Amino acid sequence: MEKIVIIPTYNEKENIAAIINKVFSLGQGYHVLVIDDGSPDGTAAIVRELMFIYPDQLFLEERKGKLGLGTAYIYGFKWSLDKGYQYIFEMDADFSHNPEDLERLYNACKKEGGDVSIGSRYVPGGKTENWPLDRQLYSKGGAFYTKLITWMPVNDPTAGFVCYKRIVLETINFDMIHFVGYAFQIEMKFAAWKLGFQIKEVAITFVDRKIGVSKMSKGIIKEGVLGVLSIQWKSLFSNYKKKVKNS
């Protein structure tokens, strides 16, 4: 059990079977953990049916209600650490992240010295497809703003296509990660960087979802703007390292 892909879902019945099947079709030994926040459209039921096809490879954790992206990932991180996985991935359910890029992220950590690898839109070779102009402006502006405030050397800090080595997630104190939306991705990368881990960016093409409804909202963007200031301020007085309990 080396590699697991965490996919958080809320109303993704149109996409979930296809994305799961695609990951397993790669034949690279990935396991998949779906964390569903009580989707009323029956997303979890589709995953349960697929678990008969992919026993001991596909897992489902169901939560009651929409609790936020950040809490879903932290739940998944803890679950994956408990199960002994060495490389833990984040990926969206809607094919905005191409599963065929998983191995490139894996190799960036396994073979190229990265502790965290990011599927990046904003390094040479990276790009977006089918995005309206306002979405491009929000995203690029947010990336520039984040680098300006935090000094973090990451070109795509809000990216949600990520591979973490086990040691990174074992070291980060999840109690210090306070954001659940747009700023969650920034805070996780910032924590890893502050703790001295090596971050690698891998160029990807991010394709806007073709099926389903985007989860982006004004509230999420506001969290990002204010959250970056909060993250930098908080780092002046505390760190993200998990405290070692005395035996």
Contacts in CASP RR format, 6 or more apart in sequence:
PFRMAT RR
TARGET T0000
AUTHOR 0000-0000-0000
METHOD contacts of the structure
MODEL  1
MEKIVIIPTYNEKENIAAIINKVFSLGQGYHVLVIDDGSPDGTAAIVREL
MFIYPDQLFLEERKGKLGLGTAYIYGFKWSLDKGYQYIFEMDADFSHNPE
DLERLYNACKKEGGDVSIGSRYVPGGKTENWPLDRQLYSKGGAFYTKLIT
WMPVNDPTAGFVCYKRIVLETINFDMIHFVGYAFQIEMKFAAWKLGFQIK
EVAITFVDRKIGVSKMSKGIIKEGVLGVLSIQWKSLFSNYKKKVKNS
1 31 0 8 1.000
1 83 0 8 1.000
1 84 0 8 1.000
1 85 0 8 1.000
1 86 0 8 1.000
2 29 0 8 1.000
2 85 0 8 1.000
2 86 0 8 1.000
2 87 0 8 1.000
3 28 0 8 1.000
3 29 0 8 1.000
3 30 0 8 1.000
3 31 0 8 1.000
3 85 0 8 1.000
3 86 0 8 1.000
3 87 0 8 1.000
3 89 0 8 1.000
3 106 0 8 1.000
4 30 0 8 1.000
4 31 0 8 1.000
4 32 0 8 1.000
4 33 0 8 1.000
4 80 0 8 1.000
4 83 0 8 1.000
4 85 0 8 1.000
4 87 0 8 1.000
4 88 0 8 1.000
4 89 0 8 1.000
5 23 0 8 1.000
5 30 0 8 1.000
5 31 0 8 1.000
5 32 0 8 1.000
5 33 0 8 1.000
5 89 0 8 1.000
5 90 0 8 1.000
5 91 0 8 1.000
5 102 0 8 1.000
6 33 0 8 1.000
6 35 0 8 1.000
6 72 0 8 1.000
6 73 0 8 1.000
6 76 0 8 1.000
6 77 0 8 1.000
6 80 0 8 1.000
6 88 0 8 1.000
6 89 0 8 1.000
6 90 0 8 1.000
6 91 0 8 1.000
7 16 0 8 1.000
7 19 0 8 1.000
7 20 0 8 1.000
7 32 0 8 1.000
7 33 0 8 1.000
7 34 0 8 1.000
7 35 0 8 1.000
7 91 0 8 1.000
7 92 0 8 1.000
7 93 0 8 1.000
8 34 0 8 1.000
8 35 0 8 1.000
8 36 0 8 1.000
8 37 0 8 1.000
8 68 0 8 1.000
8 69 0 8 1.000
8 70 0 8 1.000
8 72 0 8 1.000
8 73 0 8 1.000
8 93 0 8 1.000
9 16 0 8 1.000
9 34 0 8 1.000
9 35 0 8 1.000
9 36 0 8 1.000
9 37 0 8 1.000
9 39 0 8 1.000
9 43 0 8 1.000
9 44 0 8 1.000
9 47 0 8 1.000
9 93 0 8 1.000
10 36 0 8 1.000
10 37 0 8 1.000
10 38 0 8 1.000
10 39 0 8 1.000
10 43 0 8 1.000
10 66 0 8 1.000
10 215 0 8 1.000
11 39 0 8 1.000
11 40 0 8 1.000
11 41 0 8 1.000
11 43 0 8 1.000
11 212 0 8 1.000
11 213 0 8 1.000
12 39 0 8 1.000
12 41 0 8 1.000
12 43 0 8 1.000
12 93 0 8 1.000
12 94 0 8 1.000
12 212 0 8 1.000
13 39 0 8 1.000
13 41 0 8 1.000
13 42 0 8 1.000
13 43 0 8 1.000
13 46 0 8 1.000
14 211 0 8 1.000
14 212 0 8 1.000
15 93 0 8 1.000
15 94 0 8 1.000
15 95 0 8 1.000
15 209 0 8 1.000
15 211 0 8 1.000
15 212 0 8 1.000
16 34 0 8 1.000
16 43 0 8 1.000
16 46 0 8 1.000
16 47 0 8 1.000
16 93 0 8 1.000
17 46 0 8 1.000
17 50 0 8 1.000
18 95 0 8 1.000
19 91 0 8 1.000
19 93 0 8 1.000
19 94 0 8 1.000
19 95 0 8 1.000
19 99 0 8 1.000
20 32 0 8 1.000
20 34 0 8 1.000
20 47 0 8 1.000
20 50 0 8 1.000
20 54 0 8 1.000
20 58 0 8 1.000
21 50 0 8 1.000
22 99 0 8 1.000
23 30 0 8 1.000
23 32 0 8 1.000
23 99 0 8 1.000
23 102 0 8 1.000
24 30 0 8 1.000
24 32 0 8 1.000
24 54 0 8 1.000
24 57 0 8 1.000
24 58 0 8 1.000
26 99 0 8 1.000
26 100 0 8 1.000
26 102 0 8 1.000
26 103 0 8 1.000
28 102 0 8 1.000
28 103 0 8 1.000
28 106 0 8 1.000
29 57 0 8 1.000
30 89 0 8 1.000
30 102 0 8 1.000
31 57 0 8 1.000
31 58 0 8 1.000
31 59 0 8 1.000
31 85 0 8 1.000
32 54 0 8 1.000
32 57 0 8 1.000
32 58 0 8 1.000
32 59 0 8 1.000
33 59 0 8 1.000
33 60 0 8 1.000
33 61 0 8 1.000
33 76 0 8 1.000
33 79 0 8 1.000
33 80 0 8 1.000
34 43 0 8 1.000
34 44 0 8 1.000
34 47 0 8 1.000
34 58 0 8 1.000
34 59 0 8 1.000
34 60 0 8 1.000
34 61 0 8 1.000
34 93 0 8 1.000
35 60 0 8 1.000
35 61 0 8 1.000
35 63 0 8 1.000
35 72 0 8 1.000
35 73 0 8 1.000
35 75 0 8 1.000
35 76 0 8 1.000
36 43 0 8 1.000
36 44 0 8 1.000
36 47 0 8 1.000
36 60 0 8 1.000
36 61 0 8 1.000
36 62 0 8 1.000
36 63 0 8 1.000
37 63 0 8 1.000
37 65 0 8 1.000
37 66 0 8 1.000
37 67 0 8 1.000
37 68 0 8 1.000
37 72 0 8 1.000
38 44 0 8 1.000
38 62 0 8 1.000
38 63 0 8 1.000
38 64 0 8 1.000
38 65 0 8 1.000
38 66 0 8 1.000
44 60 0 8 1.000
44 62 0 8 1.000
47 58 0 8 1.000
47 60 0 8 1.000
48 60 0 8 1.000
50 58 0 8 1.000
51 58 0 8 1.000
51 59 0 8 1.000
51 60 0 8 1.000
61 75 0 8 1.000
61 76 0 8 1.000
61 79 0 8 1.000
63 72 0 8 1.000
63 75 0 8 1.000
67 180 0 8 1.000
68 180 0 8 1.000
68 181 0 8 1.000
69 180 0 8 1.000
69 181 0 8 1.000
69 184 0 8 1.000
69 215 0 8 1.000
70 177 0 8 1.000
70 179 0 8 1.000
70 180 0 8 1.000
70 181 0 8 1.000
70 184 0 8 1.000
71 180 0 8 1.000
73 90 0 8 1.000
73 184 0 8 1.000
73 188 0 8 1.000
74 174 0 8 1.000
74 177 0 8 1.000
76 88 0 8 1.000
77 88 0 8 1.000
77 164 0 8 1.000
77 169 0 8 1.000
77 174 0 8 1.000
78 174 0 8 1.000
80 88 0 8 1.000
80 169 0 8 1.000
81 88 0 8 1.000
81 166 0 8 1.000
81 169 0 8 1.000
81 170 0 8 1.000
84 166 0 8 1.000
85 166 0 8 1.000
86 165 0 8 1.000
86 166 0 8 1.000
87 106 0 8 1.000
87 109 0 8 1.000
87 110 0 8 1.000
87 163 0 8 1.000
87 164 0 8 1.000
87 165 0 8 1.000
87 166 0 8 1.000
88 163 0 8 1.000
88 164 0 8 1.000
88 166 0 8 1.000
88 169 0 8 1.000
89 102 0 8 1.000
89 105 0 8 1.000
89 106 0 8 1.000
89 161 0 8 1.000
89 162 0 8 1.000
89 163 0 8 1.000
89 164 0 8 1.000
90 160 0 8 1.000
90 161 0 8 1.000
90 162 0 8 1.000
90 164 0 8 1.000
91 97 0 8 1.000
91 99 0 8 1.000
91 102 0 8 1.000
91 160 0 8 1.000
91 161 0 8 1.000
92 160 0 8 1.000
92 161 0 8 1.000
94 209 0 8 1.000
94 210 0 8 1.000
94 211 0 8 1.000
94 212 0 8 1.000
95 207 0 8 1.000
95 209 0 8 1.000
95 210 0 8 1.000
96 206 0 8 1.000
96 207 0 8 1.000
96 208 0 8 1.000
96 209 0 8 1.000
97 119 0 8 1.000
97 160 0 8 1.000
97 161 0 8 1.000
97 204 0 8 1.000
97 206 0 8 1.000
98 204 0 8 1.000
98 205 0 8 1.000
98 207 0 8 1.000
101 119 0 8 1.000
101 161 0 8 1.000
101 202 0 8 1.000
101 204 0 8 1.000
102 163 0 8 1.000
104 202 0 8 1.000
104 204 0 8 1.000
105 117 0 8 1.000
105 118 0 8 1.000
105 119 0 8 1.000
105 161 0 8 1.000
105 162 0 8 1.000
105 163 0 8 1.000
105 202 0 8 1.000
106 117 0 8 1.000
106 163 0 8 1.000
108 114 0 8 1.000
108 117 0 8 1.000
108 163 0 8 1.000
108 200 0 8 1.000
108 202 0 8 1.000
109 115 0 8 1.000
109 116 0 8 1.000
109 117 0 8 1.000
109 163 0 8 1.000
109 164 0 8 1.000
109 165 0 8 1.000
109 200 0 8 1.000
112 200 0 8 1.000
113 198 0 8 1.000
113 200 0 8 1.000
114 165 0 8 1.000
114 197 0 8 1.000
114 198 0 8 1.000
114 199 0 8 1.000
114 200 0 8 1.000
115 164 0 8 1.000
115 165 0 8 1.000
115 167 0 8 1.000
115 168 0 8 1.000
115 192 0 8 1.000
115 197 0 8 1.000
115 198 0 8 1.000
115 199 0 8 1.000
116 162 0 8 1.000
116 163 0 8 1.000
116 164 0 8 1.000
116 165 0 8 1.000
116 168 0 8 1.000
116 189 0 8 1.000
116 192 0 8 1.000
116 197 0 8 1.000
116 198 0 8 1.000
116 199 0 8 1.000
116 200 0 8 1.000
117 162 0 8 1.000
117 163 0 8 1.000
117 199 0 8 1.000
117 200 0 8 1.000
117 201 0 8 1.000
117 202 0 8 1.000
118 154 0 8 1.000
118 156 0 8 1.000
118 159 0 8 1.000
118 160 0 8 1.000
118 161 0 8 1.000
118 162 0 8 1.000
118 189 0 8 1.000
118 199 0 8 1.000
118 200 0 8 1.000
118 201 0 8 1.000
118 202 0 8 1.000
119 156 0 8 1.000
119 159 0 8 1.000
119 160 0 8 1.000
119 161 0 8 1.000
119 162 0 8 1.000
119 201 0 8 1.000
119 202 0 8 1.000
119 203 0 8 1.000
119 204 0 8 1.000
120 126 0 8 1.000
120 155 0 8 1.000
120 156 0 8 1.000
120 159 0 8 1.000
120 201 0 8 1.000
120 202 0 8 1.000
120 203 0 8 1.000
120 204 0 8 1.000
121 127 0 8 1.000
121 128 0 8 1.000
121 139 0 8 1.000
121 156 0 8 1.000
121 159 0 8 1.000
121 204 0 8 1.000
121 205 0 8 1.000
121 206 0 8 1.000
122 140 0 8 1.000
122 143 0 8 1.000
122 155 0 8 1.000
122 156 0 8 1.000
123 155 0 8 1.000
123 156 0 8 1.000
123 201 0 8 1.000
123 202 0 8 1.000
123 203 0 8 1.000
124 203 0 8 1.000
125 203 0 8 1.000
126 203 0 8 1.000
126 204 0 8 1.000
126 205 0 8 1.000
126 206 0 8 1.000
127 205 0 8 1.000
127 206 0 8 1.000
128 136 0 8 1.000
128 139 0 8 1.000
128 205 0 8 1.000
128 206 0 8 1.000
128 207 0 8 1.000
128 208 0 8 1.000
129 205 0 8 1.000
129 206 0 8 1.000
129 207 0 8 1.000
129 208 0 8 1.000
130 207 0 8 1.000
130 208 0 8 1.000
130 210 0 8 1.000
131 139 0 8 1.000
131 206 0 8 1.000
131 208 0 8 1.000
135 208 0 8 1.000
135 216 0 8 1.000
138 221 0 8 1.000
139 158 0 8 1.000
142 157 0 8 1.000
142 158 0 8 1.000
142 224 0 8 1.000
142 225 0 8 1.000
143 155 0 8 1.000
143 156 0 8 1.000
143 157 0 8 1.000
143 158 0 8 1.000
145 225 0 8 1.000
145 228 0 8 1.000
146 152 0 8 1.000
146 154 0 8 1.000
146 157 0 8 1.000
146 158 0 8 1.000
146 186 0 8 1.000
146 228 0 8 1.000
147 153 0 8 1.000
147 154 0 8 1.000
147 155 0 8 1.000
147 157 0 8 1.000
149 228 0 8 1.000
149 229 0 8 1.000
149 232 0 8 1.000
150 157 0 8 1.000
150 186 0 8 1.000
150 190 0 8 1.000
150 228 0 8 1.000
150 231 0 8 1.000
150 232 0 8 1.000
152 189 0 8 1.000
152 190 0 8 1.000
152 193 0 8 1.000
153 193 0 8 1.000
153 199 0 8 1.000
154 189 0 8 1.000
154 193 0 8 1.000
154 199 0 8 1.000
154 201 0 8 1.000
155 201 0 8 1.000
156 201 0 8 1.000
157 185 0 8 1.000
157 186 0 8 1.000
157 189 0 8 1.000
157 190 0 8 1.000
158 182 0 8 1.000
158 185 0 8 1.000
158 186 0 8 1.000
159 185 0 8 1.000
160 185 0 8 1.000
161 204 0 8 1.000
161 206 0 8 1.000
162 185 0 8 1.000
162 188 0 8 1.000
162 189 0 8 1.000
164 192 0 8 1.000
165 197 0 8 1.000
167 197 0 8 1.000
168 192 0 8 1.000
168 195 0 8 1.000
168 197 0 8 1.000
170 242 0 8 1.000
171 195 0 8 1.000
171 197 0 8 1.000
171 241 0 8 1.000
171 242 0 8 1.000
172 188 0 8 1.000
172 191 0 8 1.000
172 192 0 8 1.000
172 195 0 8 1.000
172 240 0 8 1.000
172 241 0 8 1.000
172 242 0 8 1.000
173 240 0 8 1.000
173 241 0 8 1.000
173 242 0 8 1.000
173 243 0 8 1.000
174 242 0 8 1.000
176 191 0 8 1.000
176 234 0 8 1.000
176 238 0 8 1.000
176 239 0 8 1.000
176 240 0 8 1.000
177 184 0 8 1.000
177 187 0 8 1.000
177 188 0 8 1.000
177 191 0 8 1.000
177 240 0 8 1.000
178 187 0 8 1.000
178 230 0 8 1.000
179 186 0 8 1.000
179 187 0 8 1.000
179 223 0 8 1.000
179 224 0 8 1.000
179 227 0 8 1.000
179 231 0 8 1.000
180 223 0 8 1.000
181 220 0 8 1.000
181 223 0 8 1.000
181 224 0 8 1.000
182 220 0 8 1.000
182 221 0 8 1.000
182 223 0 8 1.000
182 224 0 8 1.000
183 223 0 8 1.000
183 224 0 8 1.000
183 227 0 8 1.000
183 228 0 8 1.000
183 230 0 8 1.000
183 231 0 8 1.000
186 224 0 8 1.000
186 227 0 8 1.000
186 228 0 8 1.000
186 231 0 8 1.000
187 227 0 8 1.000
187 231 0 8 1.000
189 199 0 8 1.000
190 231 0 8 1.000
190 235 0 8 1.000
190 240 0 8 1.000
191 240 0 8 1.000
192 199 0 8 1.000
193 199 0 8 1.000
194 235 0 8 1.000
194 239 0 8 1.000
194 240 0 8 1.000
195 239 0 8 1.000
195 240 0 8 1.000
195 241 0 8 1.000
208 214 0 8 1.000
END
